[in-house]
Each structure stands twice: as structure tokens, then as C-alpha cells.
């Protein structure tokens, strides 16, 4: 059994996430209390009680999703459960780097707080939108975006048949219309910025200054990077990669294929939602690979995975 952790990103949040973990596990309580003490943002209140409009703000949401994932990781650590390899979707890459000890827990929390702030505040004025195109090839998604007279580009290559586009609201809506004409399903995402585009270049520059104050090491277990879907190596400049990460597309299909190439056969999505579980299911099917997939987002799903792990480890 080779275990791969998958960590979700912004857009996976929901009101009440993490509350039953906080109420039932001391390890989770310590993480939430630590985040609140380091950031003074009262992430517990936003995560558990909302309101939803506040929770989806970039400056709140990113830290809330990270905290939820970290709380689950601490419980798994107590059970002596670790992974062989990990990847995260956008924000989730920071969770993977913290889990692999490339970034310390405290520094990681502070970095994600800053990342959310600069991504929210240092964006050119305008109305932005992100949309998932379902049932489309990567090339068709690129062609549709290029045909629109306005700024819209593919930014997340999530799995075979799914691409997320981002840009100005009018341009994204036009691309969505063209996609629908080709029989493509479209889902508008609960995010509020032109993420992973050049419009975030000022955010990336400000974040780079923050990265300079943080010590980052080579991951102690394998982490796949969004930038190109390859595994971090000792030769990588991780700070430079994380700066570029903010303004470049997420190559998640390539990341999942890398994990499959490494013979990961148990995938565990750790954090809110089940989106990444769907991505690996479709990617593995396209490769003809049989894998087990779990998502851990609450007490019930956590206990289900722990029971599976202990049974497999006997």
C-alpha cells in the first residue's frame, strides 16, 4: 500500500467545516487555537458559523481551508499514519509542503495568511470570474479562450475532461457561452479573483518579499508541484516556484499522473469537499489504473479511513 495525500484549495470551503473535529479531537482543537493565536483572524468562527459570504473571501478562505486540512493531519499523525507522496490544488500545495516539513507549521500558517491577503487586495480593479468547463479537452479550452476578445485563459487543468478558466467576468461568460454551444457543461466557481493569471503579478511580487523571510527546506516526503506536475528536488528554488505558482496555470492532471507513475494506489483527500477525489477517479480511469480513494472532511470519514488503514496494516 502506497498512500498519496491530496489537499484541496480555495473554493472547497463550506460553513461548519471542521467543527465536529474541533469538538471531538484535542489535536484538531490545538490547530484551530494555534491559527487563531498566530493570525488573530478567529478562523474558528468563520469556519464553523460563517457567514458564507465572509468565509469565501480570499483572505479568510485560504486560511480556513488550510486549517481544516492541518487539523486532520494532526489526528492522522497521532494514529501514526503518514503518506508516501502528496500534492495539493493551488493553495493545497502549501499544506503538502507543511506536511512534508519543507515549511514549518507556524511559518506555513503565516505564509498562507499573507498569501490570501495579497491575492485579495493587490488585484487590478474589475469584476472577475472563474468557471469549470466539464467534458472538454485541454486544447479545445485553450482555443475557446483565444477566440474571445478579452482576457480569459485556462488556469487549472484538473483531470481529463475538466479545465478551469479565469479572467474578467464578461470574457469568462463569453467563453462559457461558446463552450456550451459545443456541448460542454459549465460550472461557475465560488471564487472571487483572477487566480493563476498574470493579473496577480503585483500579488506575486508582494508575496515573494514575504517568502524571503521564511526558511524552506527540501520536502521529507515527495511533493508534486502544480507548476509542471513534477516532484520537488534538491535543485529546486522552492521560493521562486511558489512565486510563479500564483500567476501560472495549475497542472493538476500532470500531478496526478506523476503520483500514478510512482505507484500510489491509495489516495486520501484531506480537507473540505470531495472535488479532488473525483479528479483522481477520472484520471486513474483514463490510465486504466485501479486505486482506492478516500476523502476525509469530518469525524465519520476520518474514522472510516483509520479503520481501513489499520485493517490493511495488520
Steps between C-alpha positions, in 0.01 A plus 500: 500500500643837392306799631466834324345800672305757298431843649217721371515871428280805500143433392465179704393684816161468667350638821537256796812336359725367773259555790445133587877444483558795735235369740630141505878507459751688713749501210250688281416744779870583544537578128199731489611675818854535364378656174283746689788596732746548211265695271233662722244418229267278706501229233291278729207738486512549122544126435234378739240778479570699183338701356568339165576832325774573752638147494550513123711818519852411386661645814283273719433198282859397430590491868175321588560223245864463610397478866241231431758287316766553766259396775433170322872445442573537871243234585647265239849563640379392845383175338848461344358538150716677245519523122758399243423794275270802481363771275269794554277702273629859498477600869518129584865490392583697815330235713709237323820696565413545868416130532833408342685733741633717220326790676446512876145493633518854638667646190253322275202646684646852481589457131151390404350792694723738302429319173127541547539867585711595199287296261192685625639852523759539224280419201417758229149639536240307307246220515651153474369151463619141492309218332552127463452356153388138522535258211766688304855437387786722611554615142134588443498703820805693381345562158175629647684743727718623214192570289353738759572871462598558861712358780416138578740204518506138621648495851430155646547178305327287762453159342413352160197692374503784754664841462443815706514840330559835665496866406271799473136414566371599154775303326448190713127515436561527125736202507243308701235573237728375223576187702130429554442529124747212462309288751733573790353530850596811694514554876570843648738471795465665844822698467543873455830568325690442174714234665800349323511777239740787431248737661643384833855609420494771772369245748780260402761774542374590848485134599856445380616755758322301770660176380846649549442504876417129520731200515396232250662156482485207263182299572551191718250304290423548134292805407378563146497861389212667318729691269595205280375184669848380599637410843695763695874429500802630690583716198170688507475859618176449691451869578525589132260218411244619757517853360441371147231266633271798559499620137529176305248225420459204735609179328301267723438231238876468458541495878255212538664310215836541674354346815356212299841450335646474852253215568289683755199272541316660795403865457372697799345844453555691824285807557160638400308347212544208262613680186851355482364149556306544177810623320710198592211263424478635144877516453556144622215374278657669197826320582333165565632503859316356799532712813320545831373851569401654833404850599533620859296807590329412829499255791317225311723502192809525721401193700418310179851557364672417830307172514602417143864586569521290813334208328739519205802533728433182700 
